[in-house]
């Protein structure tokens, strides 16, 4: 049996093949291209290496491993994929902690030979769709948050009184007003009846003359700067338009997620159907994100491993007689999963009496509200694991908490 380790990079992959005794049979560098793949296939053919007597191990560096993975699996080879975090940890098994692409490929081949490579189970096409859409949505939402902060920064300069006119600067009526009347002078000089009609139209009759008069009075007496005002007002209008544009894209992504989730529920290859959506606080979009990140709950041995994968577990510091008294969330693993479970915890506190009581209990213990919500998010992770594993809808009268989980948070 031959063991092939491949260190993945953007432009070039380093390949190392060893035999059962750990002796190197082949070591070469190939391009991440059609020519490079053909070079690898020619060398495999020259050495008489076929799927029946060889196995591959790739390090999942970014997305650059996917093309080679698909190529080798199409040829019939068994291909294991290892997370770089796992390979870093396994590298510590060796005395000399050197790191080069060539030595990393040898390490991967050797780990495969010694049976130290974790079991590989890649996502189905449907799960990959959910993962891609959810991660894109997550990134767009992050961009919207950044743009909103920039809008507030501009308003602080040119019209700091403006945010007090609305419950939220980014409600529809406020956005339209900022696009139409970007400068405080524009609001101050506008005809009051026209300004009132504009607000009435875009607020669906909730705002009118009183609010228009308030805004106009503040605009006339603003302490905002006039220095480079034209540049700031242009920036303000473009930022608001950019927010609108990205939010339209987010809406399109959510519609696509709904379509894939429908496909996901009826697909014979997916046994979990819609059970995650039965958990209070988890709707279609959050369920899609969780499924996309976890892939298959059977890849995790228990709920604690799901918590760790989300980075919701606590870091522990100890050395000799020293025991750290403060712990922090590790934040390792999937940020999309962590964010989804965090949002689910916020929602669940309002919809699930048990989790609401658990959150309030943490507050009574003197925990900060963010720490308390983190504890609820860990509970949600346990619920996700239990409901998904059991393949049954959430039942508020059933104790889903596994043994020992009462102390996990």
C-alpha positions as CSV (number, residue, x, y, z in Angstrom):
1,X,0.0,0.0,0.0
2,X,1.2,3.5,-0.9
3,X,0.4,6.7,1.0
4,X,0.3,10.0,-0.8
5,X,0.5,13.3,1.1
6,X,-0.2,16.6,-0.7
7,X,0.7,20.0,0.8
8,X,-1.8,22.4,-0.9
9,X,-1.0,26.0,-2.0
10,X,-2.5,28.5,-4.4
11,X,-0.1,28.0,-7.3
12,X,1.8,24.8,-6.6
13,X,1.2,21.6,-4.7
14,X,4.0,19.5,-3.1
15,X,3.4,15.7,-3.4
16,X,5.1,13.0,-1.4
17,X,4.4,9.3,-1.7
18,X,5.7,6.8,0.9
19,X,5.5,3.0,1.1
20,X,4.4,0.9,4.1
21,X,7.8,1.2,5.6
22,X,7.9,5.0,5.4
23,X,10.4,5.1,2.6
24,X,9.8,7.9,0.0
25,X,8.8,6.5,-3.3
26,X,8.1,9.8,-5.1
27,X,8.5,13.5,-4.3
28,X,7.6,16.2,-6.8
29,X,6.0,19.6,-7.2
30,X,3.0,20.1,-9.4
31,X,1.2,23.2,-10.6
32,X,-2.4,23.8,-9.6
33,X,-3.4,23.5,-13.2
34,X,-4.4,21.0,-15.9
35,X,-0.7,20.5,-16.8
36,X,0.2,19.9,-13.2
37,X,-2.6,17.3,-12.7
38,X,-1.5,15.5,-15.9
39,X,2.1,15.5,-14.6
40,X,0.9,13.8,-11.4
41,X,-1.1,11.3,-13.3
42,X,1.8,10.5,-15.6
43,X,4.1,9.9,-12.6
44,X,1.5,7.7,-10.9
45,X,1.1,5.7,-14.1
46,X,4.9,5.4,-14.5
47,X,5.2,3.9,-11.0
48,X,2.2,1.6,-11.5
49,X,0.2,3.4,-8.8
50,X,-3.6,2.7,-9.1
51,X,-6.6,3.4,-6.8
52,X,-6.4,-0.1,-5.4
53,X,-2.9,0.3,-3.9
54,X,-2.8,4.0,-3.0
55,X,-4.5,6.5,-0.7
56,X,-4.3,10.3,-0.6
57,X,-4.3,12.9,2.2
58,X,-4.7,16.6,1.4
59,X,-4.5,19.6,3.7
60,X,-7.6,21.7,3.3
61,X,-5.9,25.0,2.6
62,X,-8.5,27.6,1.7
63,X,-10.4,26.4,-1.3
64,X,-7.4,25.4,-3.3
65,X,-7.6,21.7,-2.6
66,X,-11.1,21.3,-4.2
67,X,-9.9,20.9,-7.8
68,X,-7.3,18.2,-7.0
69,X,-9.7,16.5,-4.6
70,X,-12.4,16.2,-7.4
71,X,-9.8,15.1,-9.9
72,X,-8.4,12.3,-7.8
73,X,-11.8,11.0,-6.6
74,X,-13.0,10.9,-10.2
75,X,-10.1,8.7,-10.9
76,X,-11.2,6.4,-8.1
77,X,-8.7,7.2,-5.4
78,X,-9.6,7.4,-1.8
79,X,-8.8,11.0,-0.7
80,X,-8.7,12.1,2.9
81,X,-8.9,15.8,3.7
82,X,-7.4,17.2,6.9
83,X,-8.0,20.6,8.5
84,X,-4.8,22.7,8.8
85,X,-5.6,23.1,12.6
86,X,-5.5,19.3,12.9
87,X,-2.2,19.0,10.9
88,X,-0.6,21.7,13.1
89,X,-1.6,19.7,16.2
90,X,-0.4,16.4,14.7
91,X,2.9,18.0,13.7
92,X,3.7,18.3,17.4
93,X,4.0,14.5,17.5
94,X,7.4,14.9,15.8
95,X,10.5,16.1,17.7
96,X,11.8,18.5,15.0
97,X,9.2,21.1,14.5
98,X,10.3,22.2,11.1
99,X,7.8,23.4,8.5
100,X,8.4,23.5,4.7
101,X,6.0,22.5,1.9
102,X,8.2,19.4,1.2
103,X,8.3,18.3,4.8
104,X,4.6,19.0,5.2
105,X,3.7,16.7,2.3
106,X,5.9,14.0,3.9
107,X,4.2,14.6,7.3
108,X,0.7,14.1,5.7
109,X,1.8,10.9,3.9
110,X,3.4,9.6,7.2
111,X,0.3,10.4,9.2
112,X,-1.8,8.5,6.7
113,X,0.5,5.6,6.9
114,X,0.3,5.5,10.7
115,X,-3.5,5.8,10.7
116,X,-3.5,9.1,12.4
117,X,-5.6,11.0,9.9
118,X,-9.1,11.7,11.2
119,X,-12.0,10.2,9.3
120,X,-13.0,12.4,6.3
121,X,-16.6,13.1,5.4
122,X,-17.3,15.9,2.9
123,X,-20.5,17.7,2.4
124,X,-23.1,16.8,-0.2
125,X,-23.8,19.2,-3.0
126,X,-26.9,20.5,-1.2
127,X,-25.0,21.2,2.0
128,X,-22.3,22.9,0.0
129,X,-24.9,25.2,-1.5
130,X,-26.2,26.1,1.9
131,X,-22.6,26.7,3.2
132,X,-21.8,28.9,0.2
133,X,-25.0,31.0,0.4
134,X,-24.8,31.3,4.2
135,X,-21.2,32.4,4.2
136,X,-21.9,35.0,1.4
137,X,-24.9,36.3,3.4
138,X,-22.7,36.5,6.6
139,X,-20.1,38.5,4.7
140,X,-22.6,40.9,3.2
141,X,-24.2,41.5,6.6
142,X,-20.8,42.3,8.0
143,X,-20.3,44.8,5.2
144,X,-23.6,46.4,5.9
145,X,-22.7,46.8,9.5
146,X,-19.4,48.5,8.5
147,X,-21.2,50.8,6.1
148,X,-23.7,51.8,8.8
149,X,-20.9,52.8,11.1
150,X,-19.4,55.0,8.4
151,X,-22.8,56.7,7.9
152,X,-23.0,57.5,11.6
153,X,-19.4,58.8,11.5
154,X,-20.4,61.2,8.6
155,X,-23.5,62.4,10.5
156,X,-21.4,63.0,13.6
157,X,-19.4,65.5,11.5
158,X,-22.1,67.3,9.5
159,X,-25.4,66.8,11.4
160,X,-24.9,65.2,14.8
161,X,-28.5,66.0,15.9
162,X,-30.0,63.9,13.1
163,X,-30.0,60.5,14.8
164,X,-32.3,61.8,17.6
165,X,-35.0,62.4,15.0
166,X,-35.6,58.7,14.4
167,X,-35.7,55.5,16.5
168,X,-33.2,54.1,14.0
169,X,-31.2,56.1,11.5
170,X,-31.6,53.3,9.0
171,X,-35.4,52.9,8.9
172,X,-36.7,53.3,5.4
173,X,-38.0,56.9,5.8
174,X,-34.7,58.1,7.2
175,X,-32.7,56.4,4.4
176,X,-34.8,58.0,1.7
177,X,-34.5,61.4,3.4
178,X,-30.7,61.1,3.6
179,X,-30.5,60.2,-0.1
180,X,-32.8,63.1,-1.1
181,X,-31.6,65.7,1.3
182,X,-28.0,64.7,2.1
183,X,-26.9,68.0,3.5
184,X,-28.4,69.7,6.5
185,X,-28.8,72.8,4.4
186,X,-31.0,70.9,2.0
187,X,-33.3,69.9,4.9
188,X,-33.3,73.4,6.4
189,X,-34.2,75.1,3.1
190,X,-36.8,72.6,1.9
191,X,-40.5,73.6,1.8
192,X,-42.0,72.3,5.1
193,X,-45.1,70.9,3.4
194,X,-43.0,69.1,0.8
195,X,-40.7,67.7,3.5
196,X,-43.7,66.5,5.5
197,X,-45.3,64.8,2.4
198,X,-41.9,63.1,1.7
199,X,-41.8,61.7,5.2
200,X,-45.4,60.7,5.1
201,X,-44.9,58.8,1.8
202,X,-41.9,56.9,2.9
203,X,-43.0,56.1,6.4
204,X,-46.4,54.8,5.3
205,X,-48.2,57.7,7.0
206,X,-46.5,57.2,10.4
207,X,-44.5,60.4,10.2
208,X,-45.7,63.8,9.0
209,X,-45.6,67.6,9.6
210,X,-44.5,67.4,13.2
211,X,-41.4,65.2,12.5
212,X,-40.6,67.4,9.4
213,X,-40.7,70.5,11.6
214,X,-38.4,68.9,14.2
215,X,-35.9,67.8,11.5
216,X,-35.9,71.2,9.8
217,X,-35.4,73.1,13.1
218,X,-32.5,70.9,14.1
219,X,-31.0,71.3,10.6
220,X,-31.1,75.1,10.8
221,X,-29.4,75.1,14.2
222,X,-26.9,72.2,13.7
223,X,-23.4,72.5,15.1
224,X,-22.2,70.3,12.2
225,X,-19.1,71.4,10.3
226,X,-19.3,73.1,6.9
227,X,-15.7,72.2,6.0
228,X,-15.6,69.9,2.9
229,X,-19.4,69.6,3.2
230,X,-20.0,68.7,-0.4
231,X,-17.6,65.8,-0.1
232,X,-19.2,64.5,3.1
233,X,-22.7,64.8,1.7
234,X,-21.7,62.9,-1.4
235,X,-20.1,60.2,0.7
236,X,-23.3,60.0,2.9
237,X,-25.6,59.5,-0.1
238,X,-23.4,56.9,-1.7
239,X,-23.0,55.0,1.6
240,X,-26.8,54.8,2.0
241,X,-27.3,53.7,-1.6
242,X,-24.6,51.0,-1.1
243,X,-26.4,49.8,2.0
244,X,-29.7,49.5,0.0
245,X,-27.9,47.7,-2.8
246,X,-26.2,45.1,-0.5
247,X,-29.5,44.5,1.4
248,X,-31.2,43.8,-1.9
249,X,-28.5,41.2,-2.5
250,X,-29.0,39.7,0.9
251,X,-32.7,39.4,0.2
252,X,-31.8,37.5,-3.1
253,X,-29.5,35.2,-1.1
254,X,-32.2,34.5,1.5
255,X,-34.6,33.6,-1.3
256,X,-32.0,31.2,-2.8
257,X,-31.5,29.7,0.7
258,X,-35.2,29.1,1.0
259,X,-35.2,27.3,-2.3
260,X,-32.2,25.1,-1.3
261,X,-33.8,24.3,2.0
262,X,-36.9,23.1,0.2
263,X,-34.6,20.9,-1.9
264,X,-32.7,19.9,1.2
265,X,-35.9,18.7,3.0
266,X,-37.1,16.4,0.2
267,X,-33.7,15.0,-0.9
268,X,-33.4,11.3,-0.1
269,X,-29.7,11.7,0.8
270,X,-30.4,14.0,3.7
271,X,-32.0,12.4,6.8
272,X,-32.4,15.4,9.0
273,X,-35.2,17.2,7.0
274,X,-36.5,20.2,8.9
275,X,-35.9,19.3,12.5
276,X,-33.5,22.2,13.3
277,X,-36.2,24.6,12.4
278,X,-38.4,23.3,15.2
279,X,-36.0,24.6,17.8
280,X,-37.2,28.0,19.2
281,X,-35.0,30.7,17.8
282,X,-33.8,28.9,14.7
283,X,-35.6,29.8,11.5
284,X,-34.9,28.8,8.0
285,X,-31.9,31.1,7.4
286,X,-30.1,30.1,10.7
287,X,-30.9,26.5,10.2
288,X,-29.3,26.7,6.7
289,X,-26.2,28.3,8.1
290,X,-25.9,25.6,10.9
291,X,-26.4,22.8,8.4
292,X,-24.0,24.3,6.0
293,X,-21.2,24.6,8.6
294,X,-21.7,21.3,10.4
295,X,-22.5,19.2,7.3
296,X,-23.5,16.1,9.1
297,X,-24.0,15.8,12.8
298,X,-22.7,12.3,12.7
299,X,-19.2,13.7,12.1
300,X,-19.2,14.9,15.8
301,X,-18.9,12.5,18.6
302,X,-20.9,14.6,21.1
303,X,-22.4,18.0,21.7
304,X,-19.3,19.4,23.3
305,X,-17.4,18.8,20.0
306,X,-20.1,21.0,18.2
307,X,-19.6,23.7,20.9
308,X,-15.8,23.5,20.3
309,X,-16.2,23.6,16.5
310,X,-18.2,26.8,16.9
311,X,-15.6,28.3,19.1
312,X,-18.1,28.7,21.9
313,X,-15.9,26.7,24.3
314,X,-13.9,28.4,27.1
315,X,-10.1,28.6,27.0
316,X,-8.4,27.3,30.0
317,X,-5.0,28.5,31.3
318,X,-3.1,26.4,33.8
319,X,0.5,25.6,34.4
320,X,1.9,23.7,37.4
321,X,0.2,25.2,40.5
322,X,-1.3,28.0,38.5
323,X,-4.9,27.9,37.6
324,X,-6.3,30.8,35.6
325,X,-9.4,32.3,37.2
326,X,-10.7,34.0,34.1
327,X,-11.8,32.2,31.0
328,X,-12.6,33.6,27.5
329,X,-14.5,32.2,24.6
330,X,-12.0,30.4,22.3
331,X,-13.5,31.7,19.1
332,X,-11.8,29.0,17.1
333,X,-13.6,27.1,14.4
334,X,-16.4,28.4,12.3
335,X,-17.3,32.1,12.7
336,X,-20.5,31.6,10.7
337,X,-21.6,28.8,13.0
338,X,-20.7,30.8,16.1
339,X,-22.6,33.8,14.9
340,X,-25.6,31.7,13.9
341,X,-25.8,30.0,17.3
342,X,-25.3,33.4,19.0
343,X,-28.3,34.9,17.1
344,X,-30.3,31.8,17.8
345,X,-29.6,32.3,21.5
346,X,-30.9,35.9,21.3
347,X,-34.1,34.7,19.6
348,X,-34.5,31.7,21.9
349,X,-34.4,33.9,25.0
350,X,-37.7,35.4,23.9
351,X,-39.4,32.2,22.7
352,X,-38.2,29.5,25.0
353,X,-39.2,29.8,28.7
354,X,-36.5,27.4,29.9
355,X,-33.7,29.2,28.0
356,X,-35.1,32.6,29.1
357,X,-34.9,31.4,32.7
358,X,-31.4,30.0,32.2
359,X,-30.3,33.4,30.8
360,X,-31.8,35.3,33.7
361,X,-30.2,32.8,36.1
362,X,-26.8,33.6,34.7
363,X,-27.5,37.3,35.1
364,X,-28.5,36.8,38.8
365,X,-25.2,35.0,39.3
366,X,-23.5,38.3,38.3
367,X,-22.6,37.3,34.7
368,X,-22.3,39.9,32.0
369,X,-25.2,39.8,29.6
370,X,-22.8,38.7,26.8
371,X,-21.4,35.9,29.0
372,X,-25.0,34.9,29.8
373,X,-25.9,34.8,26.1
374,X,-22.8,32.8,25.3
375,X,-24.1,30.2,27.9
376,X,-27.4,30.1,26.1
377,X,-25.7,29.7,22.8
378,X,-23.9,26.6,24.1
379,X,-27.2,25.2,25.3
380,X,-28.5,25.8,21.7
381,X,-25.6,23.9,20.4
382,X,-26.5,21.0,22.6
383,X,-30.1,21.2,21.4
384,X,-28.9,21.2,17.8
385,X,-26.8,18.1,18.3
386,X,-29.6,16.2,20.2
387,X,-32.5,17.1,17.9
388,X,-30.4,16.4,14.7
389,X,-29.0,13.2,16.1
390,X,-32.3,11.9,17.3
391,X,-34.1,12.9,14.1
392,X,-37.1,14.2,16.0
393,X,-38.7,17.7,16.3
394,X,-38.0,19.7,19.3
395,X,-40.3,19.0,22.3
396,X,-40.3,21.5,25.1
397,X,-41.4,18.8,27.5
398,X,-38.5,16.5,26.7
399,X,-35.1,17.0,28.5
400,X,-32.7,17.2,25.6
401,X,-29.7,18.1,27.7
402,X,-27.1,15.3,27.7
403,X,-25.6,14.0,31.0
404,X,-23.1,16.5,32.4
405,X,-24.2,19.3,30.1
406,X,-25.7,21.2,33.1
407,X,-22.2,22.2,34.0
408,X,-20.9,22.8,30.5
409,X,-22.0,26.5,30.5
